[in-house]
Amino acid sequence: MSSFLILTFADASAALIGIFYGRFQYSTSEGAKTLEGSLVFFQTAFLSALIPILLFTTIGRAETLMIALLMALLAMLLDAWPTLPEPVKAGILAMVKAAKGKNL
């Protein structure tokens, strides 16, 4: 569930912030992205991972923070790698969660 929240909310919020407020651009093979959009992507991805894990699992708070940080960082890096389609990105995030042995 967290991986789909990350890829829908984080991608949409990053696009909106990048378009309207982005000033510092960097280029990828897919086109230009903004630093502001990437930072918003990370923040939204972190919250999209953290909230469901806290609410629907019994994982400790420190572990939850680490899992959410790793998922957000991985999602941000995968978003900057434009050659992967969105379902593949969601699958990679789901495999990361499955490796922990928890149903997040």
N, CA, C and O atoms as CSV, one atom per row, in Angstrom:
chain,resi,resn,atom,element,x,y,z
A,1,MET,N,N,0.822,-1.184,0.000
A,1,MET,CA,C,0.000,0.000,0.000
A,1,MET,C,C,0.875,1.260,0.000
A,1,MET,O,O,0.575,2.221,-0.708
A,2,SER,N,N,1.939,1.256,0.781
A,2,SER,CA,C,2.791,2.451,0.856
A,2,SER,C,C,3.423,2.787,-0.480
A,2,SER,O,O,3.564,3.959,-0.828
A,3,SER,N,N,3.804,1.758,-1.231
A,3,SER,CA,C,4.487,2.041,-2.495
A,3,SER,C,C,3.563,2.746,-3.485
A,3,SER,O,O,4.010,3.615,-4.233
A,4,PHE,N,N,2.286,2.384,-3.499
A,4,PHE,CA,C,1.362,3.053,-4.402
A,4,PHE,C,C,1.051,4.469,-3.931
A,4,PHE,O,O,0.869,5.369,-4.752
A,5,LEU,N,N,0.990,4.674,-2.626
A,5,LEU,CA,C,0.811,6.030,-2.103
A,5,LEU,C,C,1.988,6.914,-2.483
A,5,LEU,O,O,1.819,8.067,-2.881
A,6,ILE,N,N,3.182,6.353,-2.352
A,6,ILE,CA,C,4.383,7.112,-2.679
A,6,ILE,C,C,4.373,7.522,-4.143
A,6,ILE,O,O,4.600,8.687,-4.469
A,7,LEU,N,N,4.111,6.564,-5.023
A,7,LEU,CA,C,4.225,6.854,-6.442
A,7,LEU,C,C,3.098,7.723,-6.972
A,7,LEU,O,O,3.265,8.372,-8.005
A,8,THR,N,N,1.963,7.757,-6.300
A,8,THR,CA,C,0.895,8.637,-6.781
A,8,THR,C,C,1.016,10.036,-6.182
A,8,THR,O,O,1.066,11.022,-6.918
A,9,PHE,N,N,1.064,10.129,-4.863
A,9,PHE,CA,C,1.096,11.443,-4.225
A,9,PHE,C,C,2.421,12.167,-4.425
A,9,PHE,O,O,2.436,13.362,-4.719
A,10,ALA,N,N,3.531,11.455,-4.269
A,10,ALA,CA,C,4.836,12.108,-4.369
A,10,ALA,C,C,5.104,12.590,-5.789
A,10,ALA,O,O,5.615,13.693,-5.986
A,11,ASP,N,N,4.764,11.774,-6.774
A,11,ASP,CA,C,5.003,12.170,-8.160
A,11,ASP,C,C,4.146,13.378,-8.541
A,11,ASP,O,O,4.628,14.301,-9.197
A,12,ALA,N,N,2.891,13.371,-8.134
A,12,ALA,CA,C,1.995,14.488,-8.462
A,12,ALA,C,C,2.425,15.774,-7.751
A,12,ALA,O,O,2.454,16.843,-8.361
A,13,SER,N,N,2.756,15.669,-6.474
A,13,SER,CA,C,3.154,16.876,-5.741
A,13,SER,C,C,4.483,17.425,-6.255
A,13,SER,O,O,4.665,18.640,-6.328
A,14,ALA,N,N,5.402,16.545,-6.609
A,14,ALA,CA,C,6.685,17.008,-7.145
A,14,ALA,C,C,6.491,17.726,-8.474
A,14,ALA,O,O,7.141,18.737,-8.737
A,15,ALA,N,N,5.605,17.209,-9.304
A,15,ALA,CA,C,5.348,17.852,-10.592
A,15,ALA,C,C,4.732,19.235,-10.398
A,15,ALA,O,O,5.138,20.196,-11.051
A,16,LEU,N,N,3.761,19.333,-9.510
A,16,LEU,CA,C,3.108,20.625,-9.285
A,16,LEU,C,C,4.070,21.661,-8.703
A,16,LEU,O,O,4.123,22.797,-9.175
A,17,ILE,N,N,4.817,21.276,-7.694
A,17,ILE,CA,C,5.762,22.210,-7.074
A,17,ILE,C,C,6.875,22.567,-8.054
A,17,ILE,O,O,7.289,23.723,-8.144
A,18,GLY,N,N,7.354,21.566,-8.785
A,18,GLY,CA,C,8.414,21.827,-9.755
A,18,GLY,C,C,7.983,22.785,-10.845
A,18,GLY,O,O,8.769,23.633,-11.269
A,19,ILE,N,N,6.755,22.666,-11.303
A,19,ILE,CA,C,6.261,23.542,-12.365
A,19,ILE,C,C,6.057,24.963,-11.859
A,19,ILE,O,O,6.482,25.921,-12.506
A,20,PHE,N,N,5.411,25.104,-10.709
A,20,PHE,CA,C,5.044,26.441,-10.239
A,20,PHE,C,C,6.120,27.147,-9.424
A,20,PHE,O,O,6.209,28.374,-9.457
A,21,TYR,N,N,6.938,26.390,-8.692
A,21,TYR,CA,C,7.908,27.031,-7.798
A,21,TYR,C,C,9.355,26.644,-8.078
A,21,TYR,O,O,10.262,27.125,-7.398
A,22,GLY,N,N,9.585,25.791,-9.058
A,22,GLY,CA,C,10.940,25.320,-9.329
A,22,GLY,C,C,11.840,26.383,-9.924
A,22,GLY,O,O,11.489,27.013,-10.921
A,23,ARG,N,N,12.983,26.583,-9.324
A,23,ARG,CA,C,13.953,27.558,-9.820
A,23,ARG,C,C,15.281,26.911,-10.179
A,23,ARG,O,O,15.942,27.332,-11.129
A,24,PHE,N,N,15.676,25.891,-9.425
A,24,PHE,CA,C,16.969,25.248,-9.649
A,24,PHE,C,C,16.744,23.966,-10.444
A,24,PHE,O,O,16.274,22.963,-9.907
A,25,GLN,N,N,17.083,24.015,-11.717
A,25,GLN,CA,C,16.824,22.882,-12.600
A,25,GLN,C,C,18.073,22.039,-12.801
A,25,GLN,O,O,19.196,22.544,-12.772
A,26,TYR,N,N,17.857,20.755,-13.002
A,26,TYR,CA,C,18.913,19.837,-13.433
A,26,TYR,C,C,18.317,18.967,-14.525
A,26,TYR,O,O,17.104,18.765,-14.583
A,27,SER,N,N,19.163,18.464,-15.370
A,27,SER,CA,C,18.657,17.721,-16.522
A,27,SER,C,C,18.855,16.224,-16.333
A,27,SER,O,O,19.838,15.771,-15.747
A,28,THR,N,N,17.892,15.475,-16.848
A,28,THR,CA,C,17.962,14.026,-16.914
A,28,THR,C,C,17.746,13.640,-18.368
A,28,THR,O,O,17.524,14.504,-19.217
A,29,SER,N,N,17.809,12.362,-18.656
A,29,SER,CA,C,17.591,11.927,-20.036
A,29,SER,C,C,16.138,12.152,-20.456
A,29,SER,O,O,15.836,12.199,-21.649
A,30,GLU,N,N,15.241,12.289,-19.479
A,30,GLU,CA,C,13.827,12.504,-19.773
A,30,GLU,C,C,13.486,13.980,-19.938
A,30,GLU,O,O,12.454,14.318,-20.517
A,31,GLY,N,N,14.333,14.846,-19.440
A,31,GLY,CA,C,14.072,16.276,-19.510
A,31,GLY,C,C,14.569,16.962,-18.251
A,31,GLY,O,O,15.357,16.400,-17.490
A,32,ALA,N,N,14.103,18.173,-18.043
A,32,ALA,CA,C,14.534,18.953,-16.882
A,32,ALA,C,C,13.677,18.633,-15.667
A,32,ALA,O,O,12.462,18.460,-15.770
A,33,LYS,N,N,14.331,18.559,-14.521
A,33,LYS,CA,C,13.653,18.413,-13.232
A,33,LYS,C,C,14.148,19.532,-12.342
A,33,LYS,O,O,15.166,20.162,-12.629
A,34,THR,N,N,13.430,19.777,-11.266
A,34,THR,CA,C,13.844,20.846,-10.362
A,34,THR,C,C,14.214,20.276,-9.002
A,34,THR,O,O,13.698,19.243,-8.576
A,35,LEU,N,N,15.112,20.968,-8.341
A,35,LEU,CA,C,15.529,20.581,-7.000
A,35,LEU,C,C,14.346,20.666,-6.039
A,35,LEU,O,O,14.179,19.798,-5.182
A,36,GLU,N,N,13.532,21.699,-6.176
A,36,GLU,CA,C,12.369,21.867,-5.301
A,36,GLU,C,C,11.386,20.712,-5.469
A,36,GLU,O,O,10.847,20.201,-4.487
A,37,GLY,N,N,11.157,20.302,-6.718
A,37,GLY,CA,C,10.272,19.173,-6.969
A,37,GLY,C,C,10.815,17.884,-6.380
A,37,GLY,O,O,10.052,17.083,-5.840
A,38,SER,N,N,12.117,17.671,-6.474
A,38,SER,CA,C,12.728,16.466,-5.909
A,38,SER,C,C,12.639,16.452,-4.389
A,38,SER,O,O,12.400,15.405,-3.788
A,39,LEU,N,N,12.829,17.612,-3.767
A,39,LEU,CA,C,12.726,17.679,-2.307
A,39,LEU,C,C,11.288,17.438,-1.837
A,39,LEU,O,O,11.065,16.772,-0.826
A,40,VAL,N,N,10.323,17.980,-2.569
A,40,VAL,CA,C,8.919,17.733,-2.233
A,40,VAL,C,C,8.581,16.262,-2.461
A,40,VAL,O,O,7.819,15.677,-1.692
A,41,PHE,N,N,9.139,15.663,-3.506
A,41,PHE,CA,C,8.943,14.237,-3.751
A,41,PHE,C,C,9.426,13.437,-2.543
A,41,PHE,O,O,8.717,12.555,-2.058
A,42,PHE,N,N,10.637,13.746,-2.052
A,42,PHE,CA,C,11.184,13.032,-0.903
A,42,PHE,C,C,10.310,13.209,0.336
A,42,PHE,O,O,10.026,12.238,1.038
A,43,GLN,N,N,9.883,14.434,0.606
A,43,GLN,CA,C,9.062,14.704,1.786
A,43,GLN,C,C,7.723,13.976,1.706
A,43,GLN,O,O,7.288,13.370,2.685
A,44,THR,N,N,7.074,14.030,0.561
A,44,THR,CA,C,5.784,13.367,0.395
A,44,THR,C,C,5.944,11.855,0.442
A,44,THR,O,O,5.109,11.157,1.018
A,45,ALA,N,N,7.011,11.349,-0.159
A,45,ALA,CA,C,7.265,9.909,-0.113
A,45,ALA,C,C,7.513,9.445,1.318
A,45,ALA,O,O,7.043,8.381,1.722
A,46,PHE,N,N,8.251,10.243,2.082
A,46,PHE,CA,C,8.515,9.900,3.475
A,46,PHE,C,C,7.216,9.822,4.276
A,46,PHE,O,O,6.998,8.861,5.013
A,47,LEU,N,N,6.364,10.818,4.135
A,47,LEU,CA,C,5.095,10.810,4.867
A,47,LEU,C,C,4.154,9.713,4.369
A,47,LEU,O,O,3.420,9.118,5.158
A,48,SER,N,N,4.175,9.444,3.064
A,48,SER,CA,C,3.322,8.388,2.509
A,48,SER,C,C,3.758,7.013,2.968
A,48,SER,O,O,2.947,6.087,2.986
A,49,ALA,N,N,4.999,6.859,3.334
A,49,ALA,CA,C,5.479,5.590,3.874
A,49,ALA,C,C,5.304,5.541,5.392
A,49,ALA,O,O,4.911,4.513,5.944
A,50,LEU,N,N,5.594,6.642,6.054
A,50,LEU,CA,C,5.585,6.673,7.518
A,50,LEU,C,C,4.196,6.482,8.102
A,50,LEU,O,O,4.022,5.668,9.010
A,51,ILE,N,N,3.218,7.198,7.613
A,51,ILE,CA,C,1.882,7.179,8.219
A,51,ILE,C,C,1.227,5.798,8.174
A,51,ILE,O,O,0.744,5.341,9.209
A,52,PRO,N,N,1.186,5.105,7.020
A,52,PRO,CA,C,0.578,3.765,7.041
A,52,PRO,C,C,1.340,2.769,7.906
A,52,PRO,O,O,0.731,1.911,8.545
A,53,ILE,N,N,2.666,2.877,7.931
A,53,ILE,CA,C,3.445,1.946,8.757
A,53,ILE,C,C,3.139,2.174,10.229
A,53,ILE,O,O,2.969,1.216,10.983
A,54,LEU,N,N,3.066,3.433,10.642
A,54,LEU,CA,C,2.752,3.729,12.042
A,54,LEU,C,C,1.338,3.285,12.422
A,54,LEU,O,O,1.120,2.765,13.516
A,55,LEU,N,N,0.392,3.488,11.529
A,55,LEU,CA,C,-1.001,3.213,11.858
A,55,LEU,C,C,-1.380,1.738,11.766
A,55,LEU,O,O,-2.197,1.261,12.554
A,56,PHE,N,N,-0.797,1.012,10.817
A,56,PHE,CA,C,-1.296,-0.332,10.530
A,56,PHE,C,C,-0.337,-1.463,10.876
A,56,PHE,O,O,-0.624,-2.617,10.560
A,57,THR,N,N,0.789,-1.170,11.512
A,57,THR,CA,C,1.711,-2.233,11.916
A,57,THR,C,C,2.102,-2.054,13.379
A,57,THR,O,O,1.776,-1.050,14.012
A,58,THR,N,N,2.792,-3.033,13.884
A,58,THR,CA,C,3.281,-2.969,15.261
A,58,THR,C,C,4.791,-2.749,15.305
A,58,THR,O,O,5.424,-3.010,16.328
A,59,ILE,N,N,5.364,-2.280,14.220
A,59,ILE,CA,C,6.800,-2.012,14.162
A,59,ILE,C,C,7.105,-0.826,15.074
A,59,ILE,O,O,6.312,0.110,15.174
A,60,GLY,N,N,8.254,-0.874,15.734
A,60,GLY,CA,C,8.659,0.208,16.628
A,60,GLY,C,C,8.867,1.517,15.885
A,60,GLY,O,O,9.025,1.542,14.664
A,61,ARG,N,N,8.865,2.588,16.637
A,61,ARG,CA,C,8.958,3.914,16.023
A,61,ARG,C,C,10.311,4.166,15.355
A,61,ARG,O,O,10.360,4.748,14.272
A,62,ALA,N,N,11.392,3.746,15.972
A,62,ALA,CA,C,12.711,3.957,15.371
A,62,ALA,C,C,12.844,3.175,14.066
A,62,ALA,O,O,13.354,3.690,13.071
A,63,GLU,N,N,12.381,1.935,14.084
A,63,GLU,CA,C,12.426,1.124,12.868
A,63,GLU,C,C,11.523,1.708,11.782
A,63,GLU,O,O,11.862,1.678,10.599
A,64,THR,N,N,10.381,2.234,12.193
A,64,THR,CA,C,9.454,2.851,11.245
A,64,THR,C,C,10.091,4.052,10.563
A,64,THR,O,O,9.952,4.228,9.352
A,65,LEU,N,N,10.791,4.877,11.336
A,65,LEU,CA,C,11.477,6.033,10.746
A,65,LEU,C,C,12.534,5.601,9.745
A,65,LEU,O,O,12.659,6.191,8.671
A,66,MET,N,N,13.294,4.573,10.093
A,66,MET,CA,C,14.337,4.103,9.183
A,66,MET,C,C,13.738,3.517,7.904
A,66,MET,O,O,14.237,3.781,6.810
A,67,ILE,N,N,12.677,2.728,8.034
A,67,ILE,CA,C,12.023,2.147,6.861
A,67,ILE,C,C,11.473,3.248,5.968
A,67,ILE,O,O,11.649,3.205,4.751
A,68,ALA,N,N,10.808,4.233,6.561
A,68,ALA,CA,C,10.228,5.322,5.775
A,68,ALA,C,C,11.318,6.151,5.092
A,68,ALA,O,O,11.161,6.544,3.936
A,69,LEU,N,N,12.414,6.418,5.793
A,69,LEU,CA,C,13.513,7.156,5.182
A,69,LEU,C,C,14.117,6.401,4.011
A,69,LEU,O,O,14.388,6.985,2.962
A,70,LEU,N,N,14.330,5.093,4.189
A,70,LEU,CA,C,14.898,4.293,3.105
A,70,LEU,C,C,13.952,4.198,1.919
A,70,LEU,O,O,14.385,4.283,0.770
A,71,MET,N,N,12.662,4.021,2.191
A,71,MET,CA,C,11.699,3.943,1.098
A,71,MET,C,C,11.623,5.272,0.349
A,71,MET,O,O,11.549,5.284,-0.880
A,72,ALA,N,N,11.641,6.383,1.070
A,72,ALA,CA,C,11.569,7.699,0.421
A,72,ALA,C,C,12.823,7.963,-0.402
A,72,ALA,O,O,12.737,8.474,-1.519
A,73,LEU,N,N,13.983,7.618,0.140
A,73,LEU,CA,C,15.223,7.818,-0.596
A,73,LEU,C,C,15.260,6.946,-1.845
A,73,LEU,O,O,15.631,7.412,-2.922
A,74,LEU,N,N,14.876,5.686,-1.702
A,74,LEU,CA,C,14.837,4.787,-2.851
A,74,LEU,C,C,13.849,5.277,-3.901
A,74,LEU,O,O,14.143,5.243,-5.096
A,75,ALA,N,N,12.689,5.729,-3.465
A,75,ALA,CA,C,11.684,6.231,-4.414
A,75,ALA,C,C,12.181,7.476,-5.132
A,75,ALA,O,O,11.946,7.630,-6.330
A,76,MET,N,N,12.868,8.370,-4.418
A,76,MET,CA,C,13.383,9.578,-5.047
A,76,MET,C,C,14.463,9.229,-6.070
A,76,MET,O,O,14.500,9.810,-7.155
A,77,LEU,N,N,15.333,8.291,-5.731
A,77,LEU,CA,C,16.361,7.878,-6.681
A,77,LEU,C,C,15.760,7.185,-7.893
A,77,LEU,O,O,16.221,7.390,-9.016
A,78,LEU,N,N,14.740,6.368,-7.678
A,78,LEU,CA,C,14.082,5.701,-8.799
A,78,LEU,C,C,13.328,6.694,-9.675
A,78,LEU,O,O,13.219,6.500,-10.886
A,79,ASP,N,N,12.815,7.743,-9.074
A,79,ASP,CA,C,12.118,8.760,-9.862
A,79,ASP,C,C,13.094,9.518,-10.756
A,79,ASP,O,O,12.737,9.940,-11.857
A,80,ALA,N,N,14.310,9.687,-10.286
A,80,ALA,CA,C,15.316,10.375,-11.093
A,80,ALA,C,C,15.853,9.473,-12.208
A,80,ALA,O,O,16.541,9.950,-13.110
A,81,TRP,N,N,15.544,8.176,-12.154
A,81,TRP,CA,C,15.962,7.222,-13.185
A,81,TRP,C,C,14.772,7.000,-14.110
A,81,TRP,O,O,13.989,6.078,-13.882
A,82,PRO,N,N,14.618,7.815,-15.140
A,82,PRO,CA,C,13.368,7.869,-15.904
A,82,PRO,C,C,13.112,6.700,-16.839
A,82,PRO,O,O,12.013,6.598,-17.385
A,83,THR,N,N,14.064,5.825,-17.046
A,83,THR,CA,C,13.841,4.755,-18.009
A,83,THR,C,C,12.995,3.618,-17.444
A,83,THR,O,O,12.522,2.766,-18.196
A,84,LEU,N,N,12.805,3.599,-16.139
A,84,LEU,CA,C,11.965,2.564,-15.541
A,84,LEU,C,C,10.501,2.997,-15.559
A,84,LEU,O,O,10.193,4.114,-15.142
A,85,PRO,N,N,9.593,2.145,-16.029
A,85,PRO,CA,C,8.166,2.492,-15.977
A,85,PRO,C,C,7.646,2.467,-14.539
A,85,PRO,O,O,8.229,1.814,-13.673
A,86,GLU,N,N,6.559,3.173,-14.295
A,86,GLU,CA,C,6.001,3.296,-12.942
A,86,GLU,C,C,5.659,1.937,-12.303
A,86,GLU,O,O,5.956,1.765,-11.121
A,87,PRO,N,N,5.054,0.964,-13.004
A,87,PRO,CA,C,4.766,-0.316,-12.357
A,87,PRO,C,C,6.026,-1.049,-11.891
A,87,PRO,O,O,5.996,-1.749,-10.879
A,88,VAL,N,N,7.120,-0.893,-12.618
A,88,VAL,CA,C,8.380,-1.524,-12.202
A,88,VAL,C,C,8.882,-0.859,-10.928
A,88,VAL,O,O,9.373,-1.532,-10.022
A,89,LYS,N,N,8.758,0.461,-10.862
A,89,LYS,CA,C,9.170,1.171,-9.654
A,89,LYS,C,C,8.342,0.724,-8.452
A,89,LYS,O,O,8.883,0.515,-7.366
A,90,ALA,N,N,7.029,0.578,-8.645
A,90,ALA,CA,C,6.161,0.119,-7.552
A,90,ALA,C,C,6.540,-1.291,-7.134
A,90,ALA,O,O,6.519,-1.616,-5.947
A,91,GLY,N,N,6.882,-2.122,-8.092
A,91,GLY,CA,C,7.295,-3.491,-7.775
A,91,GLY,C,C,8.581,-3.542,-6.980
A,91,GLY,O,O,8.717,-4.363,-6.073
A,92,ILE,N,N,9.530,-2.675,-7.307
A,92,ILE,CA,C,10.789,-2.626,-6.566
A,92,ILE,C,C,10.533,-2.204,-5.122
A,92,ILE,O,O,11.106,-2.778,-4.195
A,93,LEU,N,N,9.679,-1.209,-4.929
A,93,LEU,CA,C,9.351,-0.792,-3.566
A,93,LEU,C,C,8.630,-1.898,-2.804
A,93,LEU,O,O,8.856,-2.070,-1.607
A,94,ALA,N,N,7.774,-2.643,-3.478
A,94,ALA,CA,C,7.064,-3.746,-2.827
A,94,ALA,C,C,8.046,-4.852,-2.431
A,94,ALA,O,O,7.878,-5.480,-1.385
A,95,MET,N,N,9.055,-5.092,-3.244
A,95,MET,CA,C,10.057,-6.108,-2.904
A,95,MET,C,C,10.886,-5.676,-1.716
A,95,MET,O,O,11.272,-6.510,-0.897
A,96,VAL,N,N,11.167,-4.393,-1.607
A,96,VAL,CA,C,11.905,-3.897,-0.439
A,96,VAL,C,C,11.113,-4.143,0.822
A,96,VAL,O,O,11.669,-4.564,1.837
A,97,LYS,N,N,9.817,-3.884,0.770
A,97,LYS,CA,C,8.969,-4.127,1.935
A,97,LYS,C,C,8.892,-5.609,2.252
A,97,LYS,O,O,8.940,-5.998,3.418
A,98,ALA,N,N,8.774,-6.437,1.227
A,98,ALA,CA,C,8.664,-7.877,1.440
A,98,ALA,C,C,9.949,-8.445,2.040
A,98,ALA,O,O,9.912,-9.418,2.794
A,99,ALA,N,N,11.070,-7.841,1.707
A,99,ALA,CA,C,12.347,-8.297,2.257
A,99,ALA,C,C,12.415,-8.109,3.767
A,99,ALA,O,O,13.134,-8.833,4.455
A,100,LYS,N,N,11.675,-7.147,4.276
A,100,LYS,CA,C,11.605,-6.940,5.720
A,100,LYS,C,C,10.707,-7.951,6.399
A,100,LYS,O,O,10.717,-8.068,7.624
A,101,GLY,N,N,9.907,-8.704,5.594
A,101,GLY,CA,C,9.033,-9.707,6.160
A,101,GLY,C,C,7.779,-9.143,6.782
A,101,GLY,O,O,7.108,-9.825,7.557
A,102,LYS,N,N,7.453,-7.914,6.457
A,102,LYS,CA,C,6.267,-7.269,7.007
A,102,LYS,C,C,5.338,-6.886,5.884
A,102,LYS,O,O,5.800,-6.555,4.793
A,103,ASN,N,N,4.039,-6.921,6.118
A,103,ASN,CA,C,3.056,-6.481,5.135
A,103,ASN,C,C,2.688,-5.052,5.465
A,103,ASN,O,O,1.825,-4.805,6.307
A,104,LEU,N,N,3.341,-4.108,4.805
A,104,LEU,CA,C,3.121,-2.701,5.106
A,104,LEU,C,C,2.007,-2.191,4.272
A,104,LEU,O,O,1.652,-1.016,4.367
